[in-house]
Amino acid sequence: MSERLRNFPISFFAVVMGLAGATIAWQRAEALLSWPDAVSTALLVITAAIFLAIFSIYTAKLVKYREEIKIEFKNITKLSFFPTISISLLLLGIASMGLYPGLSNLLWIVGTAVHFCFSVAVISIWIRHPSLEINAISPAWFIPVVGNILVPVAGVAYASVELSWFFFSIGLVFWVALFTILLYRLIFHHPLPERLLPTLFILIAPPAVGFIAYVKMTGAVDGPSRLLYYFGLFVFVLMIPQLKMLSRIKYYLSWWAYTFPLAALTISTILMYHHIHLGFFKYLALVLLALLSCVVLMLAFMTLAAVKNKKICIED
């Protein structure tokens, strides 16, 4: 048991991101279709419980195996997963806005502050790293970026809109820069390691979340917002031919990278329908919600099986 605690990975917080994204997607779908909020409420409770469990275990690791966490933080790939902690807080804050506004506000404040610190720390390490090579970059590098773009989703309700624009600007500019570098790496250099292949789906998240944040801040669907939404939708379509390749790899925790981007695209499609009132977006949202729900259920089962069979929390 002690050895499994020592190897408990920071990437476990991606599970919370996926579940929280699914919770918010179900909340928006229930409001759209006038369904009871039973599914989203149950998901919110489960997500909060899982976050507390994972946070408690990782805190225990911090107390007992501090050096292991330092090693994780120095690993250029694992480094990008540390902001999943603050992103989980932000997502839980968004998910609880309707039911627990006071708690939601607190989660947003803490999540925003922690994520800002993670962003500065991670980007500083990228800049100062003495021997980074192009093959070191992966879609996981977008995780700190997505968190900044996520801040305005609840931020417009809890603080000055200027603060939301501040974080949105950071996320958007770094997304464009990192996307250019990553595309160059994917086309002209070695393929991603098998373990990181599922993170290709993360490419959907920045434009999808960016669309939601932009519309929240401006209150309208205009040219720039359409650019973000349709690019995110195109990246999703681009992932479909990759599914054959992705289906051949064995299960890793990185498979949870499928969930949050799918949730973000589902939510952005529902938001698009609210503003455009074109039936296509309503039906597309329902298809995406069904796909997201199936993926979450499948991954929950596979993760529980992997934990039971001791295939997770083992030495890399």
N, C-alpha and C positions, 0 to 999 in steps of 0.2 A: 504493500500500500504506500509506503514511504517513497519507493522508487517511482511509482506512478504520479505521486504529487510532484516530485522533482521534475518530471517530464511533462507536466500539465502545460499545454501550449496556449500562448496568448491568442491564437487564432480561434479559440473556442468562443470568443465574444462575437464572431461572425454569425454564430447560431442565433444570438439575440437580435442582431441586425436583421436577419432574415425573418424571424418571427415577428418582430416589431413592424417591419415593412408589411407583412401579411395582415397584421392587425389593422393597420391604417387603411390598407386597401379594402378590407372587409367593411370598415367603418364607412368609407366613402361609397361603397357599393350598396350597403344597407340604406344609406340616406338617399341614394339615387333611385332605388327601387321600392322605397318605403317598406323595407323588410324590418322585422324585429332585430334588435341589436344583440341578440343572444350569442352569435358566433364571435363577433368582435370583442364582446365583453369577456367571454371565456378565453379567447386568445390573449387578451391583455393581462389577465390574471396569470395565465401560464407563462407568458413572456416575462413578466415581472418576477415570478418565482424562479425561473431559470436564470435570469440575470443575477438575482441575489445569490443563488447557489454557485454560479460560476465566479462571481466577484468574491465570495467568501473563500472558495477554494484557492483562487489566485492570490488572495491576501495571505492565506496560510502559507502558500509557496513563497511569498515575499518575506515572510517572517522567518521561515525555516531554510529557504534556499535562495537567499538574496543574490549570491554570486551567479546562480543559474539565470536569474532574470537579467542581470547585467550582461551576460553572454548573449541572451536573446536580443537585448536592446542593441548590441553591437553587430548583430547579424543583419546585413543590409536588406534582406528579404523579410525577415520577421519584424524588423523595425516598423514597417508600414502598417502592421496589424495592431500596434499599440493604440492608435487613435480609434480603433473599434470600441474601446471602452467609452470614450466621450461621445462617439456617434450613437452608441446604445442609449446613453442618457438623453441625448437630443431626441431620438426616436421615441423613447418612452414618454418624454415630455409632450411630443406632438400627439401621441396616441391617447394620452390622458387629459387632453385639453377640455373635452366636453364633460367628462365625469368628475375630474378632480383638478380644477383650474389652479388652485393654490399650489398643489404638488407639481403640476405641470410647469408652472412658472419657476419653481425652485430647481426642477430638473433641467430646465432650459438654461438658467443662469449658471449652474454648476457645469453642465455639459459644454456650454459656450466657452467658459473660462478655461476649463481643462483642455478643450480642443485647441484653443488658441495657443496654449503652452506646448502641446504636442506638435502643432504645425510649425512653430518656431524651432523647436528642438529637432524635428525630423529634417526640415529643409536645411537647417544649419549643418547637420551631419552630411547631407548630400553634398553641400558646397565644400565642406572642409575635408571630406574623405580623401585620403592620399592616393588611393589606387582603384577608383571605380572604373569598371569597363562597361561597354555598351550592353553586354549580355546580363549585367546585374539588374537592369530595369525590367519590370514586369507590370502587368495591369494592377497588381497590388499597390503600386505607387500612387494610384488614383485615390486610395482610401482617405488619406489626409485631405485631399482636394475636395472630395465629395462632402466631407464633414463641414467645410467652410460654406459650400453652396447650400447645405441643409439648414444652416442657422436662421436664414430669413423666413423659413416656412412657419415657424412659431414666433420668430423675432419681431415680425410686424405687429403682433398683438401685445408684446411684452416690453418693447423698447422703441426708441426713435428709429424711424425708417433709415436714417443715415447709418446706423450701426449695421443694419441688414445689408445695405449697399456696400459697406466696408468689407464684410465677410464674403459677399457675393463676388466682388471684384477680385479678391484674392483667389477664390476657387476657380473662377472663370479663366483668368489669365494663366494660372498654373496648369489648368486642364488643357488649354490650347498648346502650351509649350510641351507638356509631358506627352500629349497625344502625338505630336509631331516626332518626338524622339522615339516613342514606342513603335510607331508605324515603321520608322526607319529600321529599328532593331528587328521587328517581326519579318520584314521583307528581305533584308540584306544580310542577316546574321543567323546564328543557330536557332532552331526551334525552341520554344519554351520547354522546360523540364515537365515531365508528365504530371507531377504533383501540382504544378501551377497552371496547367491548361484550363481548368474550369474558371480561373480568374479572368479569362477573356470576356466573360459576361459582364465584368465590372465596367467595360467600355460603354455599356448602355446607361449606366447610372448618372454620370455627370451631366449629359444633356437632358435626361429625363427629370432629374432633380432640379437642374437649372431652369427648366421650363416652369416647374411648379413654383420655385422661389421668385422667378421674374414676374409671373402672373400675380402672385401674392403681393408683391411690392407695387406693381403698376395698376392692378385691377382690370387688366385688359389683355386679350390675345391679339398681338400685333405682329409685324414683320420679324423682329428679333426673337420673339417667343416661338413663332412658327418654325424658324430656323432650328432652334434647340429641339423642339418636339419631333420634327420630321427627321432630323439627323439621328436622334435616339431611336426612332422607329426603324430607320434604315439599318442601324447597327444590329438591332434585334433580328431583322430579316437576314442580315449577313451571318448571324450566328447559326441559323437553321442548317445550312450545308455543313457546318462543323460538328453537328450532333453525332454523326456517324463515327467520327474520330473520337469525340468525347465519350461516347458510350463504351469504348473499348478499354478505357483506363480503369484501374481499380479504385475503390472508394478511399477518399481522403477527406479530411475536414474542409479542405478547399472547395469541395462540392457545394458547400453552403453559399459560395459566391454566385450561384445561379439565382438565389432567392431574392435578395434585396434589389438587384437591378430589375428583375421581373416585377417586383412590387412597385418600384418607382415608375416603371412604364405603365403599369395598370392604373396607378393613381393619376398620372399625368394625362392618360387617355380619358378618364372620367372627368377631369377638370376641363379638358378640351371640349368634351360633349356639353358641359354646363355652359360654356361660352359660345360654342358654334351651333349647338342644337342640330347637329347632323347625325342621323341615325347610325351611320357607319361606326362612329366612335363609341356609341353605346354598346353595339354588338361586339366590337373589337375588345372593349373593356371587359365584357363578360367572358369572352374566350380567354383573355389574359388572366382573369381572376381564377377561372377553372384550372388553367395550366399552372398558375402559381400555387394553388391549393394542393394539386396533385404532387407537385415537386416538393412542397414543404412536408406533406405526409410521408412521401417516399424517403426523404432525407432524415426525417425524425426516426422512422423505423430503422434505417441503415445505421444511423448514429448510435441508437440504443443497442443494436446488435453488435456494433464494433466495440462499444464500451463493455458490454457483457463478455465478449470474446477476447478482451484485453488487446485489441488492435489499435487502440488510441492511448495516448500518454505513455508511449514507449520511446526509447532513445532513437533519434534520427539516424 
